Amino acid sequence: MSTTLRKLAFVFAVAGLLASVLAAYTHYRMLADAGYVSFCDVSAAVSCTQVYASRFGTFAGIPVAVFGAIWFALATLLATAGVVAVPDVRESVSGYLFAGSTIALAVVLYLGYASFALLGIVCVLCVITYAAVIGLFLVSGAGTSLPMSSLPRRAIRDLKVLVASPVAITLTLLLAGAAASTLAFFPRDEAPEPGPESAVEEAVAQARGAEPTATQRSEFERYYTAQPRLPLVVPTEGAKVLVVKFNDYQCPPCRQTFMEYKDVFAKYEAVQPGAVRLVLKDFPLESECNSSVTTDLHPAACEAAVAVRLAREHGRTEQLEQWIFDNQSRLTPQLVREGARDVGQVTDFDARYRATLDAVKADIAYGRQVGVTATPTFFINGVRISGGLPPVYFDQAIAYEIARAK
């Protein structure tokens, strides 16, 4: 590997490390403060915290950003060795980086697909780490002339050099200690994690647009039935299944679940009228009505919540919700007012805005009581589902609850 490529590898490793550490800090603040909004929460479509709050933001209860920071710290040590170590070690560094970045590339491709395709949200810090991994992969690949089969033999030889260097062994032990301490003591999501959950989440992540196997359905049912049930102060009105959705009309996953679940609710209403009841609760991420929000991530969310409430009196809820989600990317407070008038038939929006906003605030307060920190959050007969499920599993959960009621 040439001197230029070694320096480029070091730059990519440090850039990835800084982005990963900042991402881990952001995730920590998000866990510690339900109202925290990071600097990279630019809009509904560009938001770090919404990605971190999704099911793709953690692995085994630990933020993915923590694993990224550990990996980039190791890559930075290797890249440093590629610049300052003895020639024999420098010769091997490109091979180590290429092997590690090949594995990391597969991980970031999956995470990028989850973020862009499944969630429809761009995470700026995530994109920086993706670019750093790709850069390391390309640079180390271009600078590697050794056969990869020789790496195990070289690793044994280089370990002997490492042990003989007080500086190298000290840095390695510090990294290992810091990694172990971070993994052991970093705050976890308090939601319970029964045994089959990781397998279920992997199946769920791949289930959109694909029919799950019988094994995947069985794993999901075992996961679902192991979840605790939270009693909600929401009337069922005789329904066997009560679905409560905490919603933000400028939240992309809220739009996605709205579109995907319409057919599920329609099916049950056709075959078992009244068996499934959907109750919408407002949880806008806007400081005007949500005091826990310090930066207005969704500047028209409070107006949208009020508009839908007022449209309900005219029997125009579904029409206005559809219009709002169809125009989600360009919503402004003024555009919401126009939609409320033209689609929701609301002629007294401004006159009734403040009074109706108090009802929205009541939903937000109740959401905090039951542990809502992000949207959408569903409760299916008290079983909490954060971020939603692919339609096939959402349907399976409702079918299970109907059978359970019998």
C-alpha positions in Angstrom: 0.0 0.0 0.0 1.4 3.4 -1.0 1.9 6.2 1.4 -1.1 8.1 -0.1 -3.4 5.1 0.3 -2.3 4.6 3.9 -3.1 8.2 4.7 -6.5 7.9 2.9 -7.3 4.8 5.0 -6.5 6.7 8.1 -8.7 9.6 7.1 -11.7 7.3 6.3 -11.2 5.4 9.6 -11.1 8.5 11.7 -14.1 10.0 9.9 -16.1 6.8 10.5 -15.0 6.8 14.2 -16.1 10.4 14.8 -19.5 9.8 13.1 -20.1 6.6 15.0 -19.2 8.1 18.4 -21.5 11.1 17.7 -24.2 8.6 16.7 -23.8 6.6 19.9 -23.9 9.8 21.9 -27.1 10.8 20.1 -28.7 7.4 20.8 -27.7 7.8 24.4 -29.3 11.2 24.7 -32.4 9.8 23.0 -32.7 7.0 25.6 -32.1 9.4 28.5 -34.5 12.1 27.2 -37.7 11.2 25.4 -37.9 14.8 24.0 -34.4 15.0 22.7 -33.9 16.1 19.1 -30.5 15.9 17.6 -28.8 18.4 15.2 -29.3 16.0 12.3 -33.1 15.9 12.7 -33.6 18.2 9.8 -37.0 17.1 8.6 -39.5 14.2 8.5 -37.4 12.6 5.8 -33.9 13.4 7.2 -33.7 12.3 10.8 -31.2 10.4 12.9 -33.3 9.8 15.9 -36.2 8.2 14.0 -33.7 5.7 12.5 -32.2 5.0 15.9 -35.7 4.5 17.4 -36.6 2.0 14.7 -36.0 -1.8 15.1 -32.9 -1.4 12.9 -31.2 1.0 15.4 -30.3 -1.7 18.0 -28.9 -5.2 18.0 -29.3 -7.4 21.1 -30.5 -4.3 22.9 -27.3 -2.3 22.1 -27.3 0.6 19.7 -25.8 -0.3 16.3 -23.8 2.9 16.6 -21.8 1.5 19.5 -20.7 -1.5 17.5 -19.8 0.8 14.7 -17.7 3.0 17.0 -15.8 -0.1 18.3 -15.2 -1.3 14.7 -13.9 2.1 13.5 -11.7 2.4 16.6 -10.0 -0.9 15.6 -9.8 0.2 12.0 -8.2 3.5 13.2 -5.6 1.6 15.2 -4.8 -0.6 12.1 -4.7 2.4 9.8 -2.3 4.1 12.3 -0.1 1.0 12.3 -0.1 1.2 8.5 1.5 4.6 8.8 3.9 4.2 11.7 4.6 0.5 12.3 7.6 -1.4 11.1 7.6 -2.3 7.3 6.6 -6.0 7.9 3.5 -5.0 9.8 2.6 -2.2 7.4 2.6 -4.7 4.6 -0.1 -6.7 6.3 -2.3 -3.8 7.4 -4.0 -3.3 4.0 -5.0 -7.0 4.1 -6.5 -6.8 7.6 -8.4 -3.6 6.6 -9.7 -5.2 3.4 -10.9 -8.3 5.2 -12.6 -6.3 7.9 -14.2 -3.7 5.6 -15.6 -6.5 3.4 -17.6 -7.7 6.3 -18.5 -4.2 7.3 -19.6 -3.4 3.8 -22.2 -6.2 3.9 -23.6 -4.8 7.2 -23.8 -1.2 6.0 -25.5 -2.2 2.7 -28.2 -4.0 4.8 -28.6 -1.0 7.1 -28.7 1.4 4.2 -31.5 -0.7 2.6 -33.4 -0.7 5.9 -33.0 3.1 6.2 -33.7 4.2 2.7 -36.1 1.5 1.4 -38.0 0.3 4.5 -38.1 3.3 6.7 -37.8 6.0 4.0 -35.6 8.1 6.2 -32.1 9.5 5.7 -29.8 9.5 8.7 -26.9 11.9 8.1 -24.5 10.3 10.6 -25.3 6.8 9.2 -24.5 8.0 5.7 -21.1 9.2 6.8 -20.3 5.8 8.3 -21.5 4.1 5.2 -19.2 6.3 3.1 -16.3 5.6 5.5 -16.7 1.9 5.2 -16.9 2.1 1.4 -13.8 4.3 1.3 -11.8 1.9 3.5 -13.0 -1.1 1.3 -11.9 0.6 -1.9 -8.6 2.0 -0.6 -7.5 -1.2 1.2 -8.6 -3.3 -1.8 -6.5 -1.1 -4.1 -3.5 -1.3 -1.8 -3.6 -5.1 -1.0 -1.2 -7.2 -3.0 -1.0 -10.1 -0.6 -2.9 -13.3 -1.0 -5.7 -13.3 1.6 -4.9 -16.9 2.5 -1.6 -15.6 4.0 -3.4 -13.3 6.6 -3.7 -15.9 9.4 0.0 -16.7 9.3 0.9 -13.0 9.1 -1.5 -12.3 12.0 0.3 -14.7 14.3 3.6 -13.1 13.3 2.3 -9.6 13.8 0.8 -10.5 17.2 4.3 -11.3 18.4 5.4 -7.8 17.3 2.4 -6.3 19.1 3.2 -8.0 22.4 6.8 -6.8 22.1 5.7 -3.1 21.7 4.7 -1.4 25.0 2.8 1.4 23.1 1.0 -1.1 20.8 -0.1 -3.4 23.6 -1.2 -0.5 25.8 -3.4 1.0 23.0 -4.8 -2.5 22.3 -5.7 -3.1 25.9 -7.3 0.3 26.3 -9.4 -0.3 23.2 -10.5 -3.8 24.5 -11.3 -2.4 27.9 -13.3 0.6 26.5 -15.2 -1.7 24.2 -16.1 -4.2 27.0 -17.1 -1.4 29.4 -19.3 0.3 26.7 -21.1 -2.9 25.8 -21.6 -3.8 29.4 -22.8 -0.4 30.7 -24.4 1.4 27.7 -28.1 1.9 28.5 -30.4 -0.6 26.9 -33.9 -0.1 25.7 -36.1 -1.1 28.7 -38.5 -3.2 26.5 -38.3 -6.9 27.3 -36.3 -9.1 25.0 -37.5 -12.7 25.0 -35.3 -15.4 23.4 -36.7 -15.6 19.9 -36.9 -11.9 19.4 -33.7 -11.4 17.3 -34.8 -14.1 14.9 -38.3 -12.6 14.7 -36.9 -9.1 14.0 -34.7 -10.4 11.2 -37.7 -12.2 9.7 -39.9 -9.1 10.1 -37.3 -6.9 8.5 -37.4 -9.0 5.4 -41.1 -9.6 5.3 -42.4 -6.6 3.4 -43.5 -7.9 0.1 -42.7 -11.5 0.9 -44.8 -14.3 2.4 -43.3 -15.6 5.7 -42.6 -19.2 6.1 -44.4 -21.4 8.6 -41.3 -21.3 10.8 -41.2 -17.5 10.7 -44.9 -17.3 11.6 -44.3 -19.6 14.5 -41.4 -17.5 15.7 -43.4 -14.3 15.5 -46.2 -15.8 17.5 -43.8 -17.0 20.2 -42.3 -13.5 20.3 -45.6 -11.8 20.3 -47.2 -13.9 23.0 -44.2 -13.4 25.3 -44.7 -9.6 25.3 -46.2 -7.9 28.4 -49.7 -6.3 28.1 -50.3 -2.8 29.3 -53.8 -2.0 30.4 -55.0 1.2 28.4 -57.7 3.6 29.5 -59.3 3.4 26.1 -62.8 1.9 25.7 -63.1 -1.2 23.4 -66.8 -0.5 22.5 -67.4 -4.2 22.3 -64.4 -4.9 20.0 -62.4 -8.1 20.5 -59.2 -6.3 19.4 -58.4 -2.7 20.3 -55.6 -1.2 18.3 -54.3 2.1 19.6 -51.9 4.1 17.3 -49.9 7.1 18.6 -49.5 9.1 15.4 -47.6 12.0 13.9 -48.9 13.1 10.5 -45.5 14.2 9.3 -43.8 11.0 10.4 -42.9 8.8 7.3 -43.3 5.5 9.1 -46.8 6.7 10.2 -47.6 7.3 6.6 -46.3 3.9 5.6 -48.3 2.0 8.2 -51.4 4.0 7.4 -51.1 2.9 3.7 -50.2 -0.7 4.5 -52.7 -1.4 7.2 -55.8 -0.1 5.4 -56.4 -3.4 3.7 -55.9 -5.3 6.9 -58.5 -3.3 8.8 -60.9 -3.4 5.8 -60.6 -7.2 5.7 -61.6 -7.7 9.3 -64.4 -5.1 9.0 -65.8 -7.1 6.1 -65.7 -10.5 7.7 -66.2 -9.6 11.3 -67.7 -6.1 11.6 -66.9 -4.5 14.9 -64.4 -7.1 16.0 -61.4 -4.7 15.5 -61.4 -1.1 16.7 -58.7 1.4 15.7 -58.2 4.4 18.0 -55.9 7.2 16.9 -53.9 9.1 19.5 -52.0 12.2 18.6 -48.3 12.5 19.4 -46.9 15.3 17.1 -43.2 16.0 17.3 -43.6 19.7 17.4 -42.9 22.0 20.3 -46.1 24.0 19.9 -48.1 21.2 21.4 -45.4 18.7 22.6 -43.4 20.3 25.4 -40.8 17.5 25.3 -39.7 18.6 21.8 -37.0 21.3 21.8 -36.5 21.5 18.0 -39.4 21.5 15.6 -38.9 18.3 13.6 -42.3 18.4 12.1 -43.5 22.0 11.9 -47.0 21.3 10.7 -47.8 18.2 12.9 -49.9 20.1 15.5 -52.0 21.7 12.8 -52.5 18.4 11.1 -53.7 16.7 14.3 -56.2 19.5 14.9 -57.4 19.4 11.3 -58.2 15.7 11.4 -60.0 16.1 14.7 -62.2 18.9 13.3 -62.8 16.9 10.0 -64.1 14.0 12.1 -67.2 16.1 13.0 -68.0 16.3 9.3 -67.3 12.6 8.6 -64.2 13.5 6.5 -61.5 11.8 8.7 -60.4 9.2 6.2 -60.4 11.7 3.3 -58.3 14.3 5.1 -55.9 11.7 6.5 -55.3 10.4 3.0 -54.8 13.9 1.7 -52.3 14.8 4.5 -50.2 11.7 3.9 -50.3 12.1 0.1 -48.9 15.6 0.7 -46.7 14.8 3.7 -43.4 15.9 2.1 -44.7 19.5 1.4 -46.9 20.1 4.4 -46.8 23.6 6.0 -49.2 25.0 8.6 -50.9 27.1 5.8 -51.3 24.1 3.5 -52.9 22.1 6.3 -55.4 24.9 6.8 -56.2 24.7 3.1 -56.6 21.0 3.2 -58.8 21.2 6.2 -61.1 23.6 4.4 -61.1 22.0 1.0 -61.0 18.3 1.9 -62.1 18.1 5.5 -64.9 20.7 5.1 -63.7 22.6 8.2 -64.6 26.3 8.0 -63.8 27.3 11.5 -60.2 26.0 11.9 -58.6 29.1 13.3 -61.5 29.8 15.7 -61.3 26.4 17.2 -57.6 25.7 16.9 -56.5 26.5 20.5 -59.3 24.6 22.2 -58.8 21.5 19.9 -55.0 21.7 20.5 -55.7 21.1 24.2 -57.2 17.7 23.3 -54.1 16.9 21.2 -51.9 17.8 24.3 -54.0 15.4 26.4 -53.1 12.6 24.0 -49.4 13.5 24.2 -49.5 13.5 28.0 -51.2 10.0 27.9 -48.6 8.8 25.5 -45.9 9.7 27.8 -47.6 7.9 30.7 -47.6 4.7 28.7 -44.0 5.1 27.6 -44.4 6.4 24.0 -41.2 8.0 22.8 -41.4 7.8 19.0 -44.0 7.4 16.3 -45.7 5.3 15.3 -46.3 3.3 18.4 -49.1 0.7 18.4 -50.8 -1.1 21.2 -52.6 -4.3 20.1 -54.8 -5.3 23.1 -52.1 -3.7 25.2 -49.1 -5.3 23.4 -46.7 -2.5 22.5 -45.3 -2.5 18.9 -42.9 0.3 18.2 -42.4 1.4 14.6 -45.1 -1.0 13.3 -44.9 -4.4 11.7 -45.0 -5.6 8.1 -48.7 -6.0 7.2 -48.6 -9.9 7.2 -47.4 -9.9 10.8 -49.8 -7.1 11.8 -52.6 -9.2 10.4 -51.3 -12.3 12.3 -51.3 -10.4 15.6 -54.9 -9.3 15.1 -55.9 -12.9 14.1 -54.2 -14.2 17.2 -56.0 -11.7 19.4 -59.4 -12.6 17.9 -58.7 -16.3 18.5 -57.5 -15.5 22.0 -60.8 -13.6 22.7 -62.8 -16.8 22.0 
